Amino acid sequence: MAKKKETEGYKVTSEFRDRNNFNKIHAVGDDVSHLEDTILDSLLSRGLIEAPKDETKAKVASEKEAAKVQAELEAKADEDKKAKEVATTNPE
């Protein structure tokens, strides 16, 4: 079985203790990819770990796509609103 590259996985950026075993200390550079997703999300939000490089790129791409879709929806809603305003002010 092939080993993972060193750059893969969630890496500790600031030392912290394990919530289930307080005697366990996760040191800077440790891979904590084995932890539950909810714990990883919490650690990421507090800046204690960094996400794998590939996942970070994917997340940025998905956020950009979501922003693009949101902008398109808002533009469509504005067009619909203007069309309704014109229709109500100029009844035929």
C-alpha positions in Angstrom: 0.0 0.0 0.0 1.3 3.4 -0.9 2.0 6.0 1.7 0.3 9.4 1.7 2.4 12.4 0.7 3.5 14.5 3.7 1.5 17.5 2.3 -1.8 15.5 2.4 -4.1 15.5 5.4 -5.0 18.0 8.1 -1.9 19.4 9.8 -1.7 20.9 13.3 -0.6 24.6 13.2 -1.0 25.3 16.9 -0.6 22.7 19.7 -3.8 21.6 21.4 -5.1 18.8 23.6 -7.4 16.0 22.5 -11.0 16.6 23.7 -11.6 12.9 24.4 -8.2 12.2 26.0 -6.9 15.4 27.7 -3.5 13.8 28.3 -3.0 13.5 24.5 -1.3 16.6 23.0 -1.5 17.2 19.2 1.9 18.9 18.4 2.5 21.3 15.5 3.0 19.3 12.3 1.0 16.2 13.4 -1.5 14.8 11.0 -5.0 14.8 12.5 -7.0 13.6 9.5 -8.3 10.7 11.5 -10.5 12.9 13.7 -14.2 13.3 13.0 -15.4 15.9 10.5 -17.2 18.0 13.1 -14.0 18.2 15.2 -11.9 19.0 12.1 -14.3 21.8 11.2 -14.1 23.2 14.8 -10.3 23.0 14.7 -10.2 24.7 11.3 -12.5 27.5 12.4 -10.2 28.2 15.4 -7.0 28.1 13.3 -5.5 25.2 15.2 -5.1 23.1 12.0 -4.8 23.7 8.3 -6.7 21.8 5.6 -5.0 19.8 2.9 -3.9 21.9 0.0 -6.2 20.2 -2.5 -9.2 20.6 -0.3 -8.4 24.3 0.2 -8.3 24.9 -3.5 -11.6 23.0 -4.0 -13.3 25.0 -1.2 -12.2 28.3 -2.8 -13.4 27.2 -6.2 -16.8 26.1 -4.8 -17.2 29.4 -2.9 -16.4 31.4 -6.1 -19.0 29.3 -7.9 -21.6 29.8 -5.2 -20.9 33.6 -5.3 -21.4 33.6 -9.0 -24.7 31.8 -8.8 -25.9 34.1 -6.0 -25.1 37.1 -8.1 -27.0 35.7 -11.1 -30.0 35.0 -8.9 -29.9 38.5 -7.5 -29.7 40.0 -11.0 -32.7 37.9 -12.1 -34.7 39.0 -9.1 -33.9 42.7 -9.8 -35.0 42.2 -13.4 -38.3 40.6 -12.3 -38.9 43.4 -9.8 -38.4 46.1 -12.4 -40.6 44.3 -14.9 -43.4 44.1 -12.3 -43.0 47.8 -11.5 -43.3 48.7 -15.1 -46.4 46.5 -15.6 -48.1 48.1 -12.5 -47.3 51.7 -13.5 -48.3 51.3 -17.1 -51.4 49.2 -17.2 -52.7 48.6 -20.7 
